[in-house]
């Protein structure tokens, strides 16, 4: 059985129903086991209640983003008395990568996981999640920092897939990729600099497909952990596909091979 894992919100005017502010309110939310996406704490917060908050935060997942910020950052989200802390509620539950993989193996299936390295556009995230659900991928893995937030816009773009597809948010992407390799998965990285055409990768094997940032591609440290690198051939003057389209091409090659 998969166990949800607690876990980013952009600098925008967040709806009040998506966040909790005030020391007592945030502490109570943590104690009640609410799934928090991110917690912003005023940089110079040092009251006794502030220390109580920090103690409470030790009970949430280590992958929950906790950031010390100037008060001006907090004021961007609300003009009410936030008392130096704002917590953002997650609209979805998050899962542990290892639990997802074990669950797939227990069902006698070959894992197929989509991994996004710093994909920052919310609509791309949602579109990729939708394709993952349609293609039968077992999970979507994103980073705690540097990734598009799993918010209402992402959920709408995903056509609700983010409510059903297991999403894993990891604090350290390299450790997560190594964990997948140690669990028997090959990491197939899609990069325009590869020589091997994507159809030559054997995706009937347990596979994690690694897609990179829309502009910078895959971070070099993550790319080094790839079992193999593949490319989608380009025939025109445009050098690359939109990341959500490229992800769809990779996923449906896996579907074709798995028959």
DRENLUM-434211 format. One line per 4 residues: number of its first residue (from 1); their letters; for each residue y, x, z of N, C-alpha, C, CB. Coordinates in steps of 0.02 Angstrom, whole numbers, plus 50000, padded with zeros to 5 digits. Atoms other than C-alpha are relative to their C-alpha. Glycine has a CB too. Layout:
N
NUM	a	Y/X/Z/Y/X/Z/Y/X/Z/Y/X/Z ~ ...
// end
This chain:
259
1	xxxx	49940/50042/50000/50000/50000/50000/50062/50044/50000/50000/49952/50061 ~ 49940/49960/50005/50170/50068/49951/50047/49984/50058/50035/49989/49934 ~ 49952/50009/49946/50297/50095/50089/50070/50014/49975/49983/50047/50059 ~ 49932/49989/50023/50481/50071/50046/50033/50058/50036/50042/49938/50009
5	xxxx	49965/49942/49973/50592/50221/50073/50075/49988/49996/49980/50065/49963 ~ 49928/50012/50000/50772/50205/50124/50039/50049/49957/50026/50002/50069 ~ 49950/49958/50030/50906/50268/50020/50059/49956/49998/49981/50029/49930 ~ 49943/49958/50003/51233/50292/49801/50049/49951/49971/49989/50068/49957
9	xxxx	49950/50046/50026/51381/50198/49764/50057/50040/49971/50025/49953/50054 ~ 49945/49963/50030/51519/50253/49649/50065/49985/50035/50005/49983/49926 ~ 49934/50014/49973/51701/50263/49694/50030/49942/49961/50046/50063/49996 ~ 49975/50060/50032/51745/50086/49647/50013/49949/50055/49950/49972/49947
13	xxxx	49988/50052/49951/51800/49926/49733/49937/49960/50010/50058/49953/49977 ~ 50065/50031/49988/51634/49873/49806/50010/49932/50032/49957/50045/50044 ~ 49998/50066/49969/51606/49691/49850/49980/50007/50073/49954/49950/49964 ~ 50013/49993/49928/51606/49666/50038/49928/49986/50018/50045/49955/50039
17	xxxx	50070/50015/49984/51430/49594/50033/49955/50060/49986/49977/49940/49959 ~ 50040/49941/50016/51371/49763/49968/50009/50056/50051/50017/50026/49932 ~ 49987/49946/49953/51437/49864/50115/50011/49973/50071/50060/50042/49978 ~ 49988/50015/49930/51450/49866/50304/50048/50051/50026/49933/49999/50042
21	xxxx	49954/49951/49972/51595/49945/50396/50012/49984/50073/50066/50001/49961 ~ 49992/50006/49927/51636/49975/50578/49941/50032/50035/50007/49926/50021 ~ 50052/49962/49967/51540/50082/50700/49943/49957/50027/50030/50040/50057 ~ 50052/50043/49971/51449/49943/50793/49958/49968/49945/50031/49945/50043
25	xxxx	50036/50035/50054/51403/49852/50631/49951/50046/49965/50049/49971/49950 ~ 50044/49954/50035/51331/50006/50547/49942/50021/50045/50039/50062/49977 ~ 50054/49983/49953/51233/50057/50702/49949/49943/50004/50029/50015/50071 ~ 50045/50058/49997/51162/49880/50714/49958/49993/49937/50040/49936/50012
29	xxxx	50038/50004/50063/51113/49884/50530/49944/50051/49998/50047/50010/49940 ~ 50051/49948/49998/51020/50047/50555/49944/49980/50047/50030/50068/50022 ~ 50050/50020/49951/50932/49982/50710/49957/49942/49973/50034/49979/50066 ~ 50036/50057/50028/50883/49825/50612/49957/50019/49941/50048/49946/49980
33	xxxx	50041/49976/50054/50802/49932/50478/50025/49983/49931/49933/49973/50007 ~ 49972/50014/50065/50921/49888/50336/49993/50061/49954/50075/49980/50006 ~ 50005/49946/50049/50897/49990/50177/50070/50020/49979/49957/49980/49939 ~ 49933/49976/50015/51055/50093/50160/49998/50048/49942/50031/50034/50062
37	xxxx	49996/49958/50059/51106/50174/49998/50037/50065/50016/50036/49963/49943 ~ 49958/49943/49984/51240/50290/50066/50043/49983/50060/50044/50022/49940 ~ 49955/50010/49942/51344/50313/50224/50057/50051/49994/49961/50008/50068 ~ 49941/49957/50000/51521/50382/50220/50030/50000/50070/50053/49975/49947
41	xxxx	49973/49992/49932/51589/50450/50384/50064/50040/49997/49948/50034/50048 ~ 49937/49964/49999/51768/50503/50418/49988/50071/50025/50052/49964/50044 ~ 50013/49929/49989/51773/50692/50420/50012/50021/50073/50042/50041/49954 ~ 49982/49978/49932/51854/50707/50592/49977/49950/50053/50074/50010/50005
45	xxxx	50024/50049/49951/51759/50565/50677/49962/50037/50056/49953/49948/49966 ~ 50031/49964/49945/51712/50628/50850/49995/49962/50064/50036/50063/50012 ~ 50003/50040/49939/51711/50483/50973/49928/49994/50025/50028/49930/49987 ~ 50067/50009/49971/51566/50441/51087/49959/49952/49956/50005/49973/50072
49	xxxx	50035/50047/50044/51523/50294/50974/49981/50033/49934/50043/49937/49988 ~ 50016/49963/50061/51532/50410/50825/49938/50043/50009/50059/50044/49980 ~ 50060/49961/49986/51402/50522/50907/49938/49955/50003/50007/50038/50066 ~ 50055/50047/49999/51295/50368/50937/49978/49982/49929/50020/49936/50038
53	xxxx	50015/50013/50070/51307/50331/50751/49959/50057/49971/50065/49989/49960 ~ 50036/49943/50028/51251/50507/50706/49929/50003/50026/50037/50065/50017 ~ 50067/50002/49972/51103/50490/50823/49958/49946/49965/50002/49986/50075 ~ 50035/50055/50033/51058/50323/50742/49980/50019/49929/50044/49937/49998
57	xxxx	50014/49980/50069/51067/50401/50569/49939/50045/49994/50061/50035/49970 ~ 50060/49958/50001/50926/50519/50617/49937/49958/49990/49995/50040/50065 ~ 50058/50045/50008/50812/50366/50610/49990/49977/49929/50008/49941/50046 ~ 50008/50021/50070/50844/50330/50426/49970/50056/49960/50068/49978/49970
61	xxxx	50032/49951/50043/50763/50421/50283/50046/50060/49989/49981/49970/49933 ~ 49961/49939/50012/50818/50601/50256/50033/49999/49931/49955/50062/50005 ~ 49972/50004/50067/50855/50553/50076/50059/49951/49996/49947/49979/49951 ~ 49940/50041/49999/50991/50430/50127/50060/50046/49998/50002/49953/50062
65	xxxx	49942/49956/50007/51153/50511/50070/50050/49985/50056/50034/49991/49931 ~ 49950/50005/49946/51267/50540/50221/50054/50051/49985/49967/50011/50071 ~ 49946/49955/50020/51436/50613/50177/50059/49996/50048/50023/49983/49930 ~ 49938/49995/49961/51583/50672/50281/50058/50001/49950/50001/50064/50046
69	xxxx	49946/50007/50050/51741/50619/50188/50067/49991/50035/49986/49940/49953 ~ 49934/50015/49971/51929/50608/50217/50011/49925/50005/50056/50032/49958 ~ 49988/50071/49989/51995/50441/50278/50025/49966/49937/50050/49989/50056 ~ 49976/50029/50063/52079/50414/50109/49943/49974/49956/50042/50051/49961
73	xxxx	50059/50021/50038/51907/50402/50030/49975/49933/50025/49944/50053/50004 ~ 50021/50063/49971/51858/50263/50150/50048/49944/49982/49993/50006/50075 ~ 49949/50051/50014/52020/50172/50119/49997/49975/49928/50070/50027/50014 ~ 50008/50022/50069/51977/50162/49934/49954/49939/49996/49973/50056/49957
77	xxxx	50049/50053/50002/51838/50041/49977/50022/49937/50037/49935/50024/50029 ~ 49977/50058/49963/51922/49927/50104/50065/50016/50037/49947/49977/50050 ~ 49939/49991/49961/52091/49902/50186/49992/49971/50070/50059/49968/49965 ~ 50014/50026/49933/52008/49828/50340/49984/50057/50048/49942/49948/49999
81	xxxx	50012/49949/49949/51972/49920/50502/49928/50024/49997/50016/49973/50070 ~ 50068/49974/50009/51821/50023/50452/49979/50047/50056/49994/50036/49933 ~ 50014/49956/49943/51832/50133/50609/49970/50067/49980/49953/49965/50048 ~ 50024/49934/50021/51789/50285/50506/49930/50002/49972/50003/50046/50056
85	xxxx	50067/49999/50028/51622/50230/50435/49990/49940/49954/49947/50001/50056 ~ 50020/50053/50046/51561/50129/50286/49929/50016/49977/50049/49994/49939 ~ 50069/49993/50025/51378/50102/50242/49990/49952/49942/49948/49985/50057 ~ 50013/50040/50060/51322/50038/50072/49928/49976/50001/50015/50040/49936
89	xxxx	50066/50030/50001/51176/49919/50065/49968/50010/49932/50003/49926/50018 ~ 50036/49994/50063/51044/49949/49933/49975/49932/49979/49942/50051/50005 ~ 50027/50064/50024/51000/49798/49824/49925/50002/49986/50036/49979/49938 ~ 50072/49994/50012/50823/49866/49802/49970/50043/50055/49985/50029/49930
93	xxxx	50036/49956/49955/50692/49949/49909/49981/50064/49961/49936/49965/50029 ~ 50020/49937/50031/50649/50131/49875/49933/50023/50027/50053/50055/50011 ~ 50068/49980/49984/50477/50211/49878/49992/50076/50001/49951/49969/49951 ~ 50017/49929/49998/50401/50380/49913/49958/50017/49940/49964/50018/50066
97	xxxx	50036/49980/50060/50340/50473/49759/49926/50007/50014/50028/50066/49972 ~ 50070/49987/49985/50179/50526/49843/49961/49935/50011/49994/50043/50062 ~ 50034/50064/49989/50140/50346/49894/49986/49965/49934/50042/49955/50045 ~ 50010/50031/50066/50164/50283/49716/49942/50032/49964/50065/50005/49958
101	xxxx	50054/49965/50036/50052/50417/49643/49932/49984/50030/50013/50076/50003 ~ 50064/50014/49967/49915/50388/49771/49978/49928/49985/50005/50010/50076 ~ 50016/50070/50015/49924/50200/49741/49973/49992/49930/50062/49955/50009 ~ 50023/50004/50070/49903/50225/49553/49930/50029/49994/50048/50038/49953
105	xxxx	50066/49970/50002/49755/50341/49577/49948/49954/50033/50000/50069/50036 ~ 50046/50044/49965/49677/50219/49700/49978/49941/49957/50032/49974/50065 ~ 50017/50055/50045/49681/50086/49564/49961/50024/49939/50064/49965/49976 ~ 50038/49972/50055/49590/50203/49447/50039/50008/49936/49941/49958/49987
109	xxxx	49957/49994/50058/49738/50223/49330/50029/50070/49994/50057/49948/50004 ~ 49969/49935/50012/49823/50374/49253/50076/49993/50007/49982/50027/49928 ~ 49928/50010/49987/50001/50390/49322/50044/50015/49940/50021/50044/50058 ~ 49948/49989/50049/50147/50374/49203/50066/49987/50035/49991/49953/49937
113	xxxx	49939/50004/49960/50313/50410/49288/50059/50026/49959/49993/50039/50066 ~ 49939/49979/50034/50489/50422/49216/50045/50033/50051/50036/49940/49966 ~ 49957/49961/49954/50600/50555/49298/50066/50012/49965/49966/50067/50020 ~ 49933/49992/50028/50788/50555/49267/50038/50053/50039/50038/49933/50001
117	xxxx	49964/49945/49969/50882/50716/49301/50075/49990/49989/49977/50069/49970 ~ 49927/50009/50002/51064/50670/49338/50024/49956/49942/50035/50067/49996 ~ 49976/50051/50048/51076/50522/49219/50052/49958/50037/49941/49956/49972 ~ 49944/50026/49961/51246/50458/49273/50026/49932/49977/50056/50048/49999
121	xxxx	49974/50063/50026/51278/50304/49165/49956/49942/50026/50002/50000/49923 ~ 50036/50056/49970/51231/50142/49254/49961/49960/49948/50049/49954/50037 ~ 50034/50040/50052/51189/50052/49091/49939/50037/49972/50049/49984/49944 ~ 50059/49963/50021/51074/50192/49037/49944/49995/50052/50018/50073/49987
125	xxxx	50049/50007/49947/50987/50185/49205/49965/49933/49996/50032/50010/50068 ~ 50029/50067/50004/50963/49998/49190/49956/49990/49939/50054/49948/50000 ~ 50039/50007/50062/50904/50007/49010/49934/50037/50005/50040/50025/49940 ~ 50061/49961/49992/50778/50143/49052/49951/49965/50047/50016/50070/50026
129	xxxx	50043/50037/49954/50712/50043/49199/49967/49941/49965/50041/49974/50061 ~ 50028/50057/50037/50688/49892/49084/49944/50023/49954/50055/49965/49960 ~ 50052/49974/50044/50591/49997/48959/49939/50024/50039/50028/50057/49957 ~ 50056/49979/49957/50486/50073/49099/49956/49940/50018/50026/50033/50064
133	xxxx	50038/50059/49981/50436/49899/49156/49961/49972/49940/50047/49946/50028 ~ 50033/50027/50059/50396/49843/48978/49942/50044/49977/50051/49992/49943 ~ 50051/49953/50023/50294/50000/48941/49945/50012/50052/50033/50065/49982 ~ 50052/49992/49949/50194/49990/49102/50004/50065/50039/49935/49996/49969
137	xxxx	49992/49941/49957/50265/50146/49185/49993/49980/50073/50070/50034/49987 ~ 50015/50016/49930/50218/50156/49367/50060/50010/50047/49944/50042/50023 ~ 49943/49989/49956/50385/50217/49438/50056/50034/49962/49980/50042/50060 ~ 49940/49966/50025/50560/50280/49403/50025/50044/50057/50055/49949/49976
141	xxxx	49978/49953/49949/50617/50436/49497/50071/50024/49983/49952/50061/50005 ~ 49931/49977/50009/50802/50478/49520/50020/50040/50062/50049/49939/49990 ~ 49977/49960/49944/50902/50594/49632/50047/49962/50046/50035/50062/49974 ~ 49954/50031/49952/50997/50546/49788/50072/50013/49980/49986/50026/50070
145	xxxx	49933/49982/50021/51150/50636/49722/50001/50016/49925/50027/50061/50041 ~ 49993/49984/50070/51214/50652/49545/49969/49950/49953/49972/50065/49987 ~ 50030/50051/50042/51124/50497/49483/50042/49938/49999/49929/49984/50024 ~ 49966/50066/50001/51194/50330/49428/49974/49959/50059/49987/49964/49933
149	xxxx	50022/50041/49943/51190/50208/49575/49957/49941/49977/50060/49974/50038 ~ 50039/50061/50013/51061/50070/49581/50040/49942/50029/49927/50005/50032 ~ 49957/50053/49976/51189/49931/49594/49991/49937/49957/50074/50022/49999 ~ 50006/50062/50036/51217/49757/49526/50003/50008/49924/50054/49953/50021
153	xxxx	49994/49989/50072/51269/49821/49355/49935/50029/49972/50058/50047/49985 ~ 50063/49971/50023/51111/49926/49340/49945/49947/49999/49979/50058/50046 ~ 50052/50053/49997/51003/49778/49394/50008/49951/49943/50003/49963/50067 ~ 49988/50047/50056/51085/49662/49266/49979/50031/49934/50074/49979/49997
157	xxxx	50019/49966/50062/51061/49791/49127/49925/50006/49994/50033/50069/49995 ~ 50073/49993/50001/50880/49810/49178/49964/49933/49991/49977/50032/50065 ~ 50029/50068/50004/50854/49621/49160/49955/49985/50059/49961/49992/49934 ~ 50038/50012/49939/50790/49621/49338/49942/50048/50012/49973/49932/50000
161	xxxx	50057/49954/49992/50663/49761/49311/50005/50042/50062/49994/50045/49939 ~ 49992/49958/49941/50737/49861/49454/49978/49964/50064/50073/50021/50007 ~ 50027/50036/49943/50677/49724/49571/49924/50004/50003/50022/49927/49998 ~ 50073/49998/50002/50496/49748/49518/49971/50069/49988/49975/49954/49946
165	xxxx	50023/49932/50013/50481/49928/49459/50011/50044/50062/50036/50030/49939 ~ 49989/49954/49944/50452/50053/49602/50050/50054/49981/49934/50031/50023 ~ 49950/49949/50011/50605/50165/49612/49997/50049/50059/50073/49969/49994 ~ 50004/49948/49949/50593/50331/49705/50064/50041/49997/49937/50045/49991
169	xxxx	49939/49960/49997/50752/50418/49761/49985/50063/50040/50059/49960/50030 ~ 50020/49938/49968/50726/50601/49802/50060/50044/50014/49949/50037/49957 ~ 49945/49956/49980/50839/50723/49891/49998/50065/49962/49998/50013/50075 ~ 50008/49936/50034/50770/50877/49804/49955/49990/49939/49971/50055/50048
173	xxxx	50038/50015/50061/50716/50852/49623/49947/50052/49986/50046/49994/49941 ~ 50049/49948/50014/50629/51020/49608/49939/49992/50045/50031/50069/50009 ~ 50057/50011/49956/50522/50984/49760/49960/49940/49977/50024/49990/50072 ~ 50035/50060/50024/50481/50812/49689/49958/50016/49938/50050/49944/49984
177	xxxx	50038/49981/50060/50429/50887/49522/49939/50042/50018/50045/50038/49950 ~ 50056/49959/49978/50321/51016/49610/49947/49957/50033/50024/50055/50048 ~ 50047/50046/49968/50242/50877/49713/49959/49964/49947/50037/49949/50045 ~ 50036/50035/50053/50198/50784/49553/49949/50046/49967/50049/49974/49947
181	xxxx	50047/49953/50030/50120/50940/49478/49941/50013/50047/50036/50067/49984 ~ 50053/49989/49951/50022/50971/49638/49954/49939/50005/50030/50016/50069 ~ 50040/50063/49998/49962/50789/49626/49963/49988/49935/50046/49941/50014 ~ 50039/50005/50061/49887/50821/49455/50036/49974/49939/49942/49958/50012
185	xxxx	49961/50024/50057/50028/50763/49342/50027/50058/49959/50057/49955/50024 ~ 49964/49953/50042/50092/50861/49194/50072/49974/49995/49967/50007/49929 ~ 49930/50018/50008/50282/50863/49179/50020/50016/49928/50046/50038/50051 ~ 49982/49992/50070/50333/50834/48998/50076/49990/49995/49962/49948/49954
189	xxxx	49927/50001/50003/50518/50876/48974/50022/49989/49928/50030/50064/50028 ~ 49972/50013/50066/50611/50803/48826/50065/50038/49992/50011/49924/49988 ~ 49940/49960/50011/50737/50929/48762/50005/50018/49927/49998/50064/50043 ~ 49989/49986/50071/50813/50959/48591/49986/50072/49981/50071/49983/49981
193	xxxx	50011/49929/50012/50782/51146/48611/49926/50019/49995/50033/50041/50055 ~ 50072/49986/50002/50592/51131/48614/49976/50006/49928/49961/49945/50036 ~ 50030/49993/50066/50482/51178/48467/49947/49946/49988/49969/50070/49992 ~ 50055/50048/50007/50338/51056/48501/50027/49929/49990/49955/50003/50062
197	xxxx	49982/50070/50012/50357/50880/48428/49968/49956/50054/49979/49978/49929 ~ 50022/50041/49942/50338/50745/48562/49932/49968/49989/50051/49947/50014 ~ 50064/50033/50013/50187/50665/48477/49941/50046/50012/49998/49974/49929 ~ 50054/49952/49989/50087/50825/48507/49982/50007/50073/50020/50067/49972
201	xxxx	50016/49998/49928/50093/50807/48697/49947/49948/50015/50064/49988/50043 ~ 50054/50046/49982/49937/50727/48769/50022/49958/50061/49933/50038/50015 ~ 49975/50042/49946/50010/50584/48871/49948/49949/50025/50061/49964/49979 ~ 50053/50038/49967/49842/50506/48908/49985/50030/50068/49936/49999/49956
205	xxxx	50007/49967/49935/49841/50632/49051/50051/49970/50049/50011/50076/49993 ~ 49948/50019/49951/49932/50591/49214/50065/50036/49983/49978/50016/50073 ~ 49939/49971/50030/50111/50618/49157/50063/49977/50035/50003/49982/49927 ~ 49931/50015/49980/50289/50627/49221/50044/50021/49942/50020/50036/50067
209	xxxx	49954/49985/50055/50416/50616/49079/50068/50015/50030/50005/49940/49949 ~ 49936/49977/49971/50574/50713/49122/50055/49996/49947/49994/50072/50026 ~ 49943/50008/50045/50737/50659/49039/50063/50027/50035/50010/49925/49980 ~ 49943/49968/49970/50903/50747/49064/50065/49962/49995/50010/50065/49968
213	xxxx	49932/50027/50000/51087/50712/49086/50025/49988/49929/50048/50048/50037 ~ 49976/50021/50066/51177/50626/48941/50036/50055/49963/50044/49941/50007 ~ 49961/49947/50032/51286/50779/48907/49970/50069/50009/50070/50000/50028 ~ 50023/49932/49985/51207/50931/48990/49925/50009/49993/50021/50018/50069
217	xxxx	50073/49994/50005/51023/50892/48969/49967/50010/50068/49982/50058/49954 ~ 50039/49989/49939/50894/50945/49098/50024/50064/50034/49925/50004/49985 ~ 49980/49941/49960/50948/51063/49238/49948/50055/49992/50009/49980/50075 ~ 50045/49944/50015/50874/51235/49206/49945/50008/50053/50040/50064/49995
221	xxxx	50050/49992/49947/50788/51243/49375/49945/49948/49995/50033/49995/50068 ~ 50050/50053/50010/50700/51077/49339/49959/50012/49937/50034/49932/49997 ~ 50034/49987/50064/50658/51127/49161/49946/50052/50008/50051/50022/49947 ~ 50050/49947/49989/50565/51280/49224/49936/49972/50030/50028/50054/50046
225	xxxx	50058/50031/49970/50446/51162/49315/49961/49957/49951/50021/49959/50060 ~ 50034/50041/50049/50397/51072/49156/49935/50033/49978/50046/49988/49939 ~ 50064/49975/50026/50216/51091/49101/50007/50016/49926/49943/49949/50011 ~ 49984/49986/50070/50278/51080/48923/50064/49965/49981/49943/49977/49954
229	xxxx	49938/50027/50025/50438/51046/48829/49989/49973/49929/50057/50054/50000 ~ 50009/50031/50065/50446/50929/48680/50067/49975/49974/49949/49942/50003 ~ 49939/50027/50030/50578/50866/48560/49985/49941/49955/50037/50054/49962 ~ 50003/50055/50047/50609/50709/48461/50038/50023/49938/50031/49933/50030
233	xxxx	49967/49973/50060/50648/50762/48281/50060/49957/49979/49951/50005/49943 ~ 49939/50033/50024/50822/50721/48216/50007/50014/49925/50063/50026/50039 ~ 49997/49992/50073/50845/50691/48029/50072/49998/49973/49960/49945/49968 ~ 49932/50006/50024/51032/50656/48016/50046/50053/50028/50027/49931/50016
237	xxxx	49951/49952/49975/51192/50742/48067/50011/49994/50075/50067/49990/49964 ~ 49995/50008/49927/51187/50672/48244/49945/50041/50033/49994/49925/50021 ~ 50047/49951/49971/51104/50799/48358/49953/49971/50051/50039/50055/50031 ~ 50044/50026/49947/51029/50687/48491/50006/49925/50005/50016/50033/50067
241	xxxx	50000/50071/49987/50984/50510/48540/50033/49985/50066/49928/49973/49999 ~ 49981/50024/49934/51059/50410/48681/49940/50007/50046/50025/49925/49997 ~ 50055/49985/49955/50955/50450/48835/49954/49940/50011/50026/50024/50066 ~ 50042/50059/49990/50894/50271/48856/49955/49988/49939/50042/49938/50015
245	xxxx	50041/50006/50061/50835/50267/48674/49946/50053/49999/50045/50005/49937 ~ 50049/49945/49998/50751/50437/48692/49945/49986/50050/50035/50066/50016 ~ 50050/50017/49949/50665/50378/48850/49951/49948/49973/50034/49974/50064 ~ 50043/50050/50030/50600/50227/48755/49951/50029/49950/50042/49947/49967
249	xxxx	50043/49967/50049/50531/50337/48616/49943/50036/50036/50040/50050/49957 ~ 50050/49963/49962/50441/50446/48744/49950/49953/50033/50033/50045/50052 ~ 50043/50048/49965/50372/50298/48842/49952/49967/49953/50041/49948/50037 ~ 50043/50037/50045/50305/50208/48692/49953/50046/49961/50041/49960/49952
253	xxxx	50050/49953/50025/50221/50365/48628/49942/50003/50050/50030/50070/49990 ~ 50053/50002/49949/50127/50364/48793/49959/49935/49994/50030/50005/50071 ~ 50035/50064/50009/50086/50179/48765/49953/50004/49939/50050/49943/49990 ~ 50041/49994/50060/50023/50218/48589/49938/50042/50013/50040/50031/49943
257	xxx	50057/49956/49988/49913/50360/48648/49950/49969/50048/50023/50066/50027 ~ 50045/50030/49950/49843/50262/48794/49965/49938/49974/50039/49983/50064 ~ 50036/50052/50037/49798/50123/48675/49996/49933/50034/49934/50023/49985
// end
